[in-house]
Amino acid sequence: MKKIILFVMISVFVLPLQAQSKATNTSPRIIILATGGTIAGSGESATKAAYTAGKVPIDDLLNAVPQIHAYGKISGEQIAQIGSQDMNIVTWLKLSKRINEIFKNNEADAIVVTHGTDTQEETAYFLDLTVVSDKPVVLVGAMRPSTAMSQDGNRNLLDAVMVAASPKSQGKGVIVAMDEKIYDARDVTKTSTTNLETFQSRNFGPIGLIYDGKVNYYYQSVRNPSKKFDITKLSSLPQVEIVYGYADASPNPVYCMINSGPKGIVYAGMGNGNFGEPVGKALAEAAKKGILVCRSGRAGSGRITLENEVKDAELGFVVADDLNPQKARVLLMLSLTETSDRTKIQENFFEY
């Protein structure tokens, strides 16, 4: 009778030698603020796409990646437990105020925020404009839920902790760590609904890379102004809406927005923020009523130029420069908490 011997290969996740020891008294204190999202998602099948976002609490996320404790003194805090399609201004304000409180009270040396990918770029930019500290703030998420066979959340979380722990991350502003790459909060955007490599900076590329336990930066955005927006006493933000441009577009959405009483409208225009005559007329009427109109673009990259094809000063418009519509909305909302002066707001779009 022949004997059959099976050799089972066990895949062992080996950390770099410098990271295999536990955190010491000199290790950075890192607080992970959880908001939910796919990284905390759970599904009934490991091989199917369906899942519910935000089901897994922060303690379970941390227990799933014990290797993070080699990089610092790690603790977790649940800020919200939602899918990022439900992210809202109230949660933005709560999150930013908590981060500022942590740094002001010297509770941590760095912060990691777990977040769903749908609106991660908007939250990152909001925090970049409102967090008053040079200490690292790193946003991270996942494209596949924690129960998926090839889930990416654990690796991304480990990478985000590495980035937060790195002295090189000081003074970089808020950053996003996804898929072994590091992105500036202002420039990063989600580019695919399902691909793992969805996050990109189409104009400038990633500012750094994470590989084999090492964090390396290659450049830094100059759009990191020292002055931040003060949200200390805010419980809401001015209403700003986005209208999308397309061939033969109806002006009706603009008129509906005007009637809803917004303080601003971001127009996601064709080409260089362009519009057809009916939409242009409606936007001009909005500006005459005191609504701040900002021209952005739907193309996904490039910049919108001032006083080129459109007579912006005459119409009372501002341009978003190279901010996409959703990020232009974030900056416009925050700008309107301080001023309604068109010239000053235009300066903000060229500075922030």
ChimeraX attribute file (.defattr): number of C-alpha atoms within 10 A of each C-alpha:
attribute: neighborCount
match mode: 1-to-1
recipient: residues
	/A:1	3
	/A:2	4
	/A:3	5
	/A:4	6
	/A:5	6
	/A:6	6
	/A:7	6
	/A:8	6
	/A:9	6
	/A:10	6
	/A:11	6
	/A:12	6
	/A:13	7
	/A:14	10
	/A:15	13
	/A:16	11
	/A:17	8
	/A:18	9
	/A:19	17
	/A:20	14
	/A:21	13
	/A:22	13
	/A:23	17
	/A:24	12
	/A:25	8
	/A:26	8
	/A:27	16
	/A:28	19
	/A:29	21
	/A:30	24
	/A:31	24
	/A:32	27
	/A:33	22
	/A:34	29
	/A:35	25
	/A:36	27
	/A:37	33
	/A:38	29
	/A:39	32
	/A:40	30
	/A:41	27
	/A:42	21
	/A:43	18
	/A:44	12
	/A:45	12
	/A:46	17
	/A:47	11
	/A:48	11
	/A:49	12
	/A:50	15
	/A:51	19
	/A:52	16
	/A:53	23
	/A:54	24
	/A:55	20
	/A:56	21
	/A:57	18
	/A:58	23
	/A:59	14
	/A:60	11
	/A:61	19
	/A:62	19
	/A:63	11
	/A:64	13
	/A:65	14
	/A:66	11
	/A:67	19
	/A:68	24
	/A:69	22
	/A:70	19
	/A:71	26
	/A:72	24
	/A:73	20
	/A:74	21
	/A:75	16
	/A:76	19
	/A:77	14
	/A:78	15
	/A:79	19
	/A:80	18
	/A:81	21
	/A:82	21
	/A:83	23
	/A:84	20
	/A:85	13
	/A:86	12
	/A:87	22
	/A:88	11
	/A:89	14
	/A:90	12
	/A:91	15
	/A:92	19
	/A:93	21
	/A:94	14
	/A:95	21
	/A:96	21
	/A:97	20
	/A:98	15
	/A:99	26
	/A:100	17
	/A:101	14
	/A:102	16
	/A:103	18
	/A:104	12
	/A:105	9
	/A:106	11
	/A:107	13
	/A:108	19
	/A:109	21
	/A:110	29
	/A:111	27
	/A:112	28
	/A:113	29
	/A:114	29
	/A:115	30
	/A:116	30
	/A:117	26
	/A:118	19
	/A:119	19
	/A:120	26
	/A:121	26
	/A:122	23
	/A:123	27
	/A:124	27
	/A:125	25
	/A:126	24
	/A:127	26
	/A:128	25
	/A:129	26
	/A:130	22
	/A:131	25
	/A:132	21
	/A:133	19
	/A:134	16
	/A:135	20
	/A:136	24
	/A:137	30
	/A:138	30
	/A:139	33
	/A:140	27
	/A:141	28
	/A:142	25
	/A:143	23
	/A:144	27
	/A:145	28
	/A:146	25
	/A:147	20
	/A:148	20
	/A:149	12
	/A:150	11
	/A:151	18
	/A:152	20
	/A:153	28
	/A:154	20
	/A:155	15
	/A:156	23
	/A:157	27
	/A:158	21
	/A:159	28
	/A:160	33
	/A:161	28
	/A:162	23
	/A:163	30
	/A:164	30
	/A:165	24
	/A:166	17
	/A:167	13
	/A:168	13
	/A:169	23
	/A:170	18
	/A:171	14
	/A:172	21
	/A:173	28
	/A:174	30
	/A:175	29
	/A:176	29
	/A:177	29
	/A:178	29
	/A:179	23
	/A:180	17
	/A:181	23
	/A:182	30
	/A:183	28
	/A:184	30
	/A:185	29
	/A:186	26
	/A:187	25
	/A:188	26
	/A:189	26
	/A:190	18
	/A:191	14
	/A:192	11
	/A:193	10
	/A:194	11
	/A:195	11
	/A:196	14
	/A:197	14
	/A:198	15
	/A:199	24
	/A:200	20
	/A:201	20
	/A:202	15
	/A:203	13
	/A:204	14
	/A:205	16
	/A:206	23
	/A:207	20
	/A:208	19
	/A:209	19
	/A:210	20
	/A:211	11
	/A:212	10
	/A:213	16
	/A:214	12
	/A:215	22
	/A:216	17
	/A:217	16
	/A:218	9
	/A:219	13
	/A:220	15
	/A:221	14
	/A:222	9
	/A:223	13
	/A:224	19
	/A:225	11
	/A:226	11
	/A:227	11
	/A:228	16
	/A:229	17
	/A:230	15
	/A:231	18
	/A:232	11
	/A:233	8
	/A:234	11
	/A:235	10
	/A:236	13
	/A:237	18
	/A:238	14
	/A:239	15
	/A:240	21
	/A:241	21
	/A:242	20
	/A:243	15
	/A:244	17
	/A:245	22
	/A:246	14
	/A:247	8
	/A:248	11
	/A:249	14
	/A:250	15
	/A:251	18
	/A:252	12
	/A:253	15
	/A:254	23
	/A:255	15
	/A:256	10
	/A:257	17
	/A:258	21
	/A:259	10
	/A:260	11
	/A:261	13
	/A:262	16
	/A:263	22
	/A:264	25
	/A:265	28
	/A:266	28
	/A:267	29
	/A:268	26
	/A:269	22
	/A:270	18
	/A:271	15
	/A:272	22
	/A:273	24
	/A:274	21
	/A:275	23
	/A:276	16
	/A:277	13
	/A:278	14
	/A:279	23
	/A:280	17
	/A:281	15
	/A:282	18
	/A:283	28
	/A:284	19
	/A:285	18
	/A:286	25
	/A:287	20
	/A:288	13
	/A:289	12
	/A:290	13
	/A:291	21
	/A:292	25
	/A:293	28
	/A:294	30
	/A:295	28
	/A:296	34
	/A:297	28
	/A:298	19
	/A:299	14
	/A:300	16
	/A:301	16
	/A:302	16
	/A:303	19
	/A:304	22
	/A:305	18
	/A:306	19
	/A:307	13
	/A:308	9
	/A:309	10
	/A:310	17
	/A:311	11
	/A:312	18
	/A:313	12
	/A:314	9
	/A:315	17
	/A:316	20
	/A:317	25
	/A:318	25
	/A:319	27
	/A:320	29
	/A:321	22
	/A:322	21
	/A:323	25
	/A:324	25
	/A:325	24
	/A:326	19
	/A:327	24
	/A:328	27
	/A:329	24
	/A:330	19
	/A:331	21
	/A:332	28
	/A:333	21
	/A:334	20
	/A:335	20
	/A:336	19
	/A:337	15
	/A:338	12
	/A:339	11
	/A:340	16
	/A:341	11
	/A:342	17
	/A:343	13
	/A:344	13
	/A:345	23
	/A:346	19
	/A:347	12
	/A:348	14
	/A:349	19
	/A:350	13
	/A:351	12
	/A:352	18
